[in-house]
């Protein structure tokens, strides 16, 4: 017979963490299902500092999506990019779970 402490340890051992790559895969899949045109931005030499992971367009609406693992934080460049988009009345969203994206685009 297991005691309460060993049951808890077993439960904790089977917990898994969602990575940023998992979130990105969910975003890609959901945008495809919903019929959005989207592209992924790779940060690299010559790219705009803080550019979000995805830019998606549908029916004249453009959204900027930054994927983060749950609890993930934006870099200073990403924060500045977000401020610039919001200042220009654009739509910028930080996505750390699929439910966030569902709320935004339905």
C-alpha positions in Angstrom: 0.0 0.0 0.0 1.4 3.4 -1.0 1.4 6.3 1.5 0.4 9.8 0.5 3.9 11.1 0.1 4.9 8.4 -2.5 1.6 9.0 -4.4 2.4 12.7 -4.6 6.0 12.1 -5.8 4.7 9.8 -8.5 2.2 12.5 -9.6 4.8 15.1 -9.8 7.2 12.9 -11.7 4.6 12.6 -14.6 4.0 16.3 -14.9 5.3 17.8 -18.2 6.2 21.3 -19.2 4.9 23.0 -22.3 7.7 24.5 -24.3 7.7 27.6 -26.5 8.0 25.2 -29.5 4.8 23.4 -28.4 3.0 26.8 -28.3 4.3 27.7 -31.8 3.1 24.4 -33.2 -0.4 25.0 -31.7 -0.4 28.6 -33.1 0.5 27.3 -36.6 -2.1 24.6 -36.5 -4.9 26.8 -35.3 -4.1 29.6 -37.8 -4.2 27.0 -40.6 -7.5 25.6 -39.4 -9.1 29.0 -39.3 -7.8 30.0 -42.7 -5.3 32.7 -41.8 -2.4 33.6 -44.1 0.6 33.7 -41.7 4.3 33.6 -41.7 6.9 32.8 -39.1 9.7 35.4 -38.5 13.2 34.1 -37.7 15.2 36.5 -35.6 18.7 36.8 -37.0 21.3 39.1 -38.4 19.6 42.1 -40.0 16.1 41.3 -38.7 14.1 44.0 -36.8 14.8 43.8 -33.1 11.9 42.3 -31.2 9.9 41.2 -34.3 7.2 38.8 -33.1 7.2 35.1 -34.0 4.2 35.3 -36.3 2.4 37.9 -38.5 -1.1 36.6 -39.5 -3.6 38.2 -41.9 -7.2 37.4 -42.7 -10.0 39.6 -44.2 -7.9 42.7 -43.9 -7.0 42.1 -40.3 -3.4 41.8 -39.4 -2.2 40.5 -36.0 1.2 40.2 -34.5 1.8 37.1 -32.3 4.6 36.5 -29.9 4.8 32.9 -28.6 6.1 32.2 -25.1 6.0 29.2 -22.9 3.7 29.6 -19.9 5.3 32.2 -17.7 7.8 33.3 -20.3 8.9 36.9 -20.5 9.4 39.3 -23.4 12.8 40.7 -24.2 13.3 44.5 -24.1 13.2 44.5 -27.9 9.9 42.6 -27.9 8.4 45.0 -25.4 9.5 48.0 -27.6 8.1 46.3 -30.7 4.8 45.7 -29.0 4.6 49.4 -27.9 5.2 50.5 -31.4 2.5 48.3 -32.8 0.0 49.4 -30.1 0.9 53.0 -30.7 0.0 52.6 -34.4 -3.4 51.0 -33.4 -2.2 47.5 -34.4 -3.0 44.2 -32.7 -0.1 42.6 -30.8 -0.7 39.5 -28.6 1.5 37.5 -26.3 0.4 33.9 -26.6 1.3 31.3 -24.0 -1.5 28.9 -24.5 -3.9 27.9 -27.3 -6.8 29.3 -25.4 -5.3 32.8 -25.7 -5.4 32.6 -29.5 -8.9 31.1 -29.5 -10.2 34.1 -27.5 -8.5 36.5 -30.0 -9.6 35.0 -33.3 -12.4 32.7 -32.4 
